[in-house]
Amino acid sequence: DAVVNLFRMMWDAFPDLEVRVEDMLVDGDRISSRIVMSGTPEQEFFGYRPTGKRVSREGVMTFRLGPRSFVEGWATWGPFIED
């Protein structure tokens, strides 16, 4: 649920959001991905205020999976960079 809510918040803030998975590694019950997201912010998102300019942000997300869902996850994101 937390992951779904996070993505809803991102799409609300960035209606034109694009998410690219650059790399993905799987090891047992863990998945780690290097992700690039880009879009034009229309709402504040974790302290980043809308500028009307397209921005990109790169990060790494790692999840531990259970039998039917995500059990826990971690993420590290770089700063927003204007395109």
N, CA, C and O of each residue as an XYZ file, in Angstrom:
332
protein
N       0.810     -1.202      0.000
C       0.000      0.000      0.000
C       0.853      1.266      0.000
O       0.520      2.238     -0.679
N       1.952      1.261      0.758
C       2.810      2.443      0.824
C       3.429      2.752     -0.534
O       3.551      3.917     -0.915
N       3.819      1.711     -1.261
C       4.418      1.907     -2.589
C       3.375      2.475     -3.543
O       3.667      3.398     -4.304
N       2.177      1.938     -3.507
C       1.097      2.439     -4.365
C       0.798      3.891     -4.037
O       0.628      4.704     -4.945
N       0.732      4.230     -2.757
C       0.475      5.621     -2.361
C       1.581      6.557     -2.822
O       1.305      7.677     -3.251
N       2.835      6.111     -2.739
C       3.951      6.933     -3.196
C       3.824      7.243     -4.684
O       4.012      8.384     -5.105
N       3.504      6.222     -5.476
C       3.361      6.453     -6.912
C       2.153      7.325     -7.225
O       2.197      8.112     -8.171
N       1.087      7.207     -6.460
C      -0.061      8.109     -6.659
C       0.344      9.560     -6.400
O      -0.020     10.461     -7.156
N       1.103      9.771     -5.323
C       1.578     11.125     -5.011
C       2.449     11.664     -6.137
O       2.345     12.837     -6.496
N       3.319     10.805     -6.703
C       4.192     11.251     -7.796
C       3.365     11.632     -9.010
O       3.622     12.668     -9.623
N       2.369     10.812     -9.377
C       1.555     11.127    -10.559
C       0.666     12.344    -10.323
O       0.364     13.073    -11.268
N       0.248     12.573     -9.102
C      -0.505     13.802     -8.807
C       0.384     15.031     -8.984
O      -0.052     16.040     -9.538
N       1.623     14.945     -8.515
C       2.545     16.082     -8.605
C       3.100     16.259    -10.020
O       3.342     17.385    -10.455
N       3.301     15.157    -10.735
C       3.893     15.165    -12.078
C       2.940     14.441    -13.040
O       3.150     13.262    -13.325
N       1.901     15.115    -13.546
C       0.930     14.440    -14.426
C       1.557     13.823    -15.674
O       1.021     12.857    -16.219
N       2.688     14.369    -16.134
C       3.357     13.825    -17.328
C       4.540     12.929    -16.947
O       5.471     12.766    -17.735
N       4.507     12.354    -15.754
C       5.610     11.556    -15.222
C       5.992     10.410    -16.152
O       5.140      9.672    -16.648
N       7.287     10.285    -16.370
C       7.860      9.146    -17.089
C       8.829      8.461    -16.130
O       9.647      9.125    -15.493
N       8.740      7.147    -16.026
C       9.627      6.373    -15.168
C      10.324      5.334    -16.038
O       9.680      4.524    -16.705
N      11.658      5.377    -16.016
C      12.447      4.411    -16.780
C      13.271      3.565    -15.810
O      13.934      4.100    -14.921
N      13.227      2.270    -15.981
C      14.089      1.374    -15.214
C      15.348      1.179    -16.051
O      15.301      0.588    -17.130
N      16.467      1.677    -15.549
C      17.736      1.594    -16.277
C      18.432      0.251    -16.025
O      19.021     -0.322    -16.941
N      18.366     -0.245    -14.802
C      18.974     -1.524    -14.426
C      18.083     -2.195    -13.404
O      17.415     -1.518    -12.622
N      18.065     -3.525    -13.399
C      17.311     -4.257    -12.387
C      18.081     -5.523    -12.030
O      18.527     -6.268    -12.903
N      18.223     -5.746    -10.733
C      18.886     -6.945    -10.238
C      17.927     -7.672     -9.306
O      17.227     -7.046     -8.509
N      17.900     -8.998     -9.411
C      17.053     -9.821     -8.550
C      17.954    -10.820     -7.853
O      18.770    -11.486     -8.489
N      17.800    -10.920     -6.531
C      18.568    -11.876     -5.741
C      17.651    -12.455     -4.675
O      17.378    -11.808     -3.664
N      17.184    -13.661     -4.902
C      16.272    -14.288     -3.947
C      14.980    -13.506     -3.826
O      14.242    -13.368     -4.802
N      14.696    -12.989     -2.627
C      13.449    -12.248     -2.395
C      13.634    -10.737     -2.507
O      12.771     -9.976     -2.069
N      14.748    -10.295     -3.087
C      15.013     -8.856     -3.212
C      15.155     -8.440     -4.668
O      15.730     -9.145     -5.497
N      14.599     -7.252     -4.943
C      14.699     -6.641     -6.271
C      15.266     -5.250     -6.075
O      14.789     -4.492     -5.231
N      16.286     -4.911     -6.856
C      16.877     -3.578     -6.784
C      16.895     -2.986     -8.187
O      17.297     -3.651     -9.141
N      16.457     -1.732     -8.310
C      16.379     -1.075     -9.616
C      16.975      0.318     -9.565
O      16.783      1.058     -8.600
N      17.708      0.668    -10.630
C      18.142      2.054    -10.823
C      17.109      2.681    -11.735
O      16.857      2.200    -12.839
N      16.511      3.768    -11.255
C      15.361      4.362    -11.919
C      15.629      5.826    -12.235
O      16.259      6.534    -11.449
N      15.149      6.277    -13.389
C      15.160      7.696    -13.734
C      13.710      8.110    -13.923
O      12.987      7.524    -14.728
N      13.289      9.129    -13.171
C      11.945      9.665    -13.377
C      12.078     11.099    -13.853
O      12.983     11.825    -13.439
N      11.162     11.501    -14.733
C      11.183     12.875    -15.225
C       9.752     13.329    -15.471
O       8.861     12.531    -15.763
N       9.565     14.631    -15.342
C       8.260     15.212    -15.556
C       8.249     16.676    -15.182
O       9.262     17.228    -14.753
N       7.104     17.299    -15.345
C       6.929     18.716    -15.034
C       6.080     18.826    -13.772
O       4.899     18.479    -13.798
N       6.661     19.303    -12.663
C       5.902     19.353    -11.415
C       4.794     20.401    -11.454
O       5.018     21.551    -11.833
N       3.592     19.979    -11.052
C       2.465     20.899    -10.932
C       2.044     21.088     -9.483
O       1.242     21.971     -9.179
N       2.582     20.261     -8.582
C       2.341     20.367     -7.145
C       3.661     20.159     -6.428
O       4.603     19.602     -6.992
N       3.728     20.609     -5.181
C       4.922     20.360     -4.377
C       5.057     18.861     -4.148
O       4.067     18.160     -3.934
N       6.293     18.382     -4.194
C       6.569     16.966     -3.985
C       7.784     16.829     -3.079
O       8.913     17.078     -3.502
N       7.551     16.434     -1.835
C       8.608     16.271     -0.838
C       9.531     17.493     -0.798
O      10.755     17.361     -0.819
N       8.936     18.657     -0.741
C       9.701     19.895     -0.602
C      10.123     20.545     -1.901
O      10.562     21.695     -1.888
N      10.005     19.848     -3.033
C      10.361     20.450     -4.320
C       9.131     21.165     -4.852
O       8.082     20.555     -5.058
N       9.270     22.454     -5.070
C       8.134     23.276     -5.517
C       8.061     23.331     -7.032
O       9.083     23.255     -7.714
N       6.853     23.464     -7.555
C       6.686     23.534     -9.014
C       7.380     24.753     -9.603
O       7.298     25.855     -9.059
N       8.061     24.540    -10.721
C       8.750     25.631    -11.415
C       8.209     25.835    -12.820
O       8.512     26.841    -13.463
N       7.402     24.880    -13.307
C       6.939     24.939    -14.688
C       7.949     24.374    -15.660
O       7.683     24.313    -16.861
N       9.115     23.956    -15.162
C      10.157     23.375    -16.011
C      10.236     21.874    -15.767
O      10.030     21.398    -14.651
N      10.538     21.144    -16.829
C      10.694     19.687    -16.731
C      11.959     19.366    -15.939
O      12.997     20.003    -16.120
N      11.857     18.369    -15.059
C      12.990     17.959    -14.233
C      13.160     16.445    -14.307
O      12.236     15.717    -14.671
N      14.355     15.989    -13.954
C      14.658     14.561    -13.877
C      15.291     14.276    -12.525
O      15.866     15.153    -11.880
N      15.164     13.019    -12.120
C      15.721     12.599    -10.841
C      16.060     11.118    -10.951
O      15.256     10.321    -11.434
N      17.256     10.760    -10.499
C      17.695      9.371    -10.558
C      17.744      8.795     -9.155
O      18.096      9.488     -8.200
N      17.389      7.523     -9.036
C      17.420      6.893     -7.726
C      17.561      5.392     -7.820
O      17.527      4.797     -8.898
N      17.722      4.800     -6.641
C      17.804      3.350     -6.521
C      16.725      2.914     -5.535
O      16.627      3.443     -4.428
N      15.921      1.944     -5.952
C      14.878      1.402     -5.075
C      15.132     -0.089     -4.902
O      15.420     -0.796     -5.868
N      15.024     -0.557     -3.669
C      15.200     -1.972     -3.361
C      13.988     -2.434     -2.557
O      13.555     -1.757     -1.625
N      13.454     -3.579     -2.923
C      12.290     -4.139     -2.236
C      12.564     -5.578     -1.837
O      13.251     -6.319     -2.539
N      12.014     -5.951     -0.699
C      12.001     -7.357     -0.287
C      10.575     -7.847     -0.471
O       9.623     -7.226      0.003
N      10.442     -8.967     -1.165
C       9.126     -9.494     -1.499
C       8.725    -10.627     -0.563
O       9.550    -11.441     -0.150
N       7.436    -10.655     -0.240
C       6.852    -11.765      0.483
C       6.127    -12.649     -0.502
O       6.274    -12.475     -1.712
N       5.341    -13.600     -0.008
C       4.637    -14.511     -0.914
C       3.674    -13.806     -1.867
O       3.482    -14.258     -2.996
N       3.059    -12.692     -1.420
C       2.059    -12.043     -2.271
C       2.199    -10.532     -2.354
O       1.368     -9.879     -2.985
N       3.222     -9.958     -1.738
C       3.320     -8.493     -1.740
C       4.721     -8.043     -1.343
O       5.585     -8.848     -0.996
N       4.914     -6.727     -1.407
C       6.140     -6.128     -0.903
C       6.126     -6.213      0.617
O       5.109     -5.918      1.245
N       7.241     -6.614      1.210
C       7.344     -6.688      2.667
C       7.957     -5.408      3.208
O       7.487     -4.853      4.201
N       9.014     -4.944      2.545
C       9.658     -3.689      2.938
C      10.436     -3.156      1.749
O      10.677     -3.867      0.773
N      10.822     -1.899      1.845
C      11.557     -1.297      0.749
C      12.408     -0.137      1.207
O      12.180      0.449      2.265
N      13.392      0.184      0.389
C      14.310      1.281      0.665
C      14.538      2.045     -0.636
O      14.500      1.464     -1.720
N      14.772      3.330     -0.523
C      15.018      4.139     -1.719
C      16.015      5.236     -1.402
O      16.032      5.788     -0.301
N      16.831      5.536     -2.371
C      17.764      6.659     -2.301
C      17.617      7.430     -3.601
O      17.728      6.862     -4.687
N      17.361      8.750     -3.481
C      17.138      9.580     -4.670
C      18.117     10.733     -4.698
O      18.458     11.305     -3.663
N      18.564     11.064     -5.893
C      19.383     12.248     -6.100
C      18.490     13.472     -6.201
O      17.267     13.364     -6.109
N      19.098     14.632     -6.390
C      18.319     15.866     -6.490
C      17.568     15.967     -7.805
O      17.903     15.287     -8.775
N      16.546     16.824     -7.834
C      15.874     17.148     -9.082
C      16.814     18.011     -9.919
O      17.429     18.946     -9.406
N      16.922     17.697    -11.196
C      17.781     18.449    -12.120
C      16.905     18.919    -13.265
O      16.204     18.118    -13.882
N      16.941     20.219    -13.554
C      16.167     20.733    -14.687
C      16.739     20.208    -15.978
O      17.951     20.228    -16.192
N      15.829     19.721    -16.864
C      16.251     19.186    -18.173
C      16.630     20.297    -19.117
O      17.009     20.036    -20.259
